[in-house]
Amino acid sequence: MIAYEFEMLRLLKMFSPLSEDISHMLEVTSERLKHTCFGYKSCYGCECFDASIVVLLYLTFAEPNNTNWIEKQMAVFNNHFADKRRNIGIQRYYWLCLSDMPFDIAEKEIQHQKDHIINQLNQSYKMKSENDDIALYVMRNTLARLPEFSYIKDRQPYAKDGRLYFNMDA
């Protein structure tokens, strides 16, 4: 449920950045987050870990100058993603966040995740539905933000023999 709240606030700020009402909502929400385990106290158990990624995206728009808080949320992901078996969707959602946050905030982390994203893009994926390529678009969009990979920004995944592929060749 918190994901909806944060995403709505983020979108409101994107489309109406000068609104006093929205600024007030962001202030109240950010203050409330400072008293949560997933938003400020670096909890990394179960749903708190997942929620911390949503908080990260929210912070990059609501608190872009609070780099300590943003870096702390990124550290939670990097320090605890591998602690236990987690759904690959969590990692891809993290990459989706990196693809959407301001580049000056995301660049260092995309560089950090780059090799893993490339490895994932170089694999083939069994097609189960017509939406199976969304993960490939997430990875492509994240990686294409780096100047050395801008050449892939318009590339499309392709299907062959019931599997999806992405061409990384220059």
N, C-alpha and C positions, 0 to 999 in steps of 0.2 A: 504494500500500500504506500509506503514512503517513496518508492520509486516514482509513482504517479505524481505525488506532490512535488518532488524535486524537479522532475521533468517539466511539469506545468510551469513552475516558477522560472526555470531556465528559459523556456520558450517565451514566456511573458517578457522577460528581460531582453531577449533577443529582438522581439518585435515592438517593444515599447520601452526602450531603455531609460527614458527620462521621466517616467511616471513616478510620482511621489508615493502613491499607494503600493506600487510594486517594490520600490526601494524599501518601504517600511516592512512589507512581507518578507523580503530577503533578510533584513536585519533581524527580525523576530525569529525566523527559521534558523539563521546562522547561530544566533545566541542559544537557541534550543539544542542545536546539534552539539554545542560545546559541553552539554551535560549528558550525552549518550555514549554508550560503550563503542558503538560502531562508527560514530561520527567524529570522535575526538580522543577516545581513550585506547585506541589501537587494539580493540578486541578482534580476534580472528577466528572465533569459533563459529561454526555452522552458518546460520543466516546473518550473523554480524559481519562475517567476511564478505558475503555477497552484497550486503547493504553498503559496506564501506566503498565499494566500487561506484555505486550510484552516487554516494556522497562526493566522491572525487570529481565526477563530471559536474555535479552541482557547484562545487567550490570553484572550479575553473572559470565559471561564469559569474557567480555571486561574490566570490572573494579572490579575484585573480591576483591581487597584490599580496595575499597572504601565502607566500611561497612555502613557509615553514609547515603550515597546515596541509597544503597540497602535497608537498614532498613526503610528509608523514603518512598520508593516505596511500601514496604510491609505494612507500616502503612496506606497508602492511601487505600489499599484494605481493611484492617481490620476496619478502621474507617468509610468507606463509602459504603461498599458493601450493607449493610442493609438500607441505606438512602432511597432507593426507590426500587420498584420492578425491579429486574434485571433478565435477562435470566439465568437459571441454568447453561447454557453452559459456562458463564463467570466464575463462581465458579469452574467448572470442568477444565477449561483452566488454572486457577490459580494453581489447584492441579497438572495438567500436568507439569507446570513450576517447581513446587516443586519437582516433581519426576525426573526432568532432571538436576536441578542445583546441583552444588557441595554440598555434604552432610553437610559439616561444616557450610555452609551458610543456608541450608534448614532445618536442624534438629529442631531448636527451633520453627520454624513456622509450621512444620509438627506436632510437639507436641501440638502446639496451635490449630491446625485444626483436630487433631486426633479424638475427640469424634464425631464431625460432619461427618467425613469420615466414621467412624464405623456405625453411624446411617444410612447413605446413603447405605452402603454395606449391611446392614441388611434388607433393603426393597426389595420388588420384583418390577420388571419393566415389563410393557406390551411390548411384542415384536411387532415391526412394520416392521422391516427389519432385514436382517442377520447381520447388523453392529451395532445393538443396544447394544451389549456388550462392546463396546469401552469405554464407561464411567466407566463400572465396572473394566476394566483393568487399567484405569487411577487411580481410587481410590485404587485398589489393589497395583499397583506399588508405589504409594506415601506412603501408610501406611507400606508396606513391607520394606521400607528403615529403619524403626525403628527396633532395635534388637529384641524387644519383639513381633514383628509381622513378623519376617523373615520367619516363618513357612508358610505364605500364598503366598510367592513370586511365586510359580509355580501353584497355584490353578487356576482352570478355572471356569468361570461362567457356570451354567447349566440351561437348559430350561425344564420347566414342565408346561403343560396345557397353553401354549401360553405366559408364563411369564418367565423372567430371574431371577435367584437367584445366590447368592454368599454365600458359606459356610464359616463362620468365626470361626467355632469350632476348638479348638486346637487338 
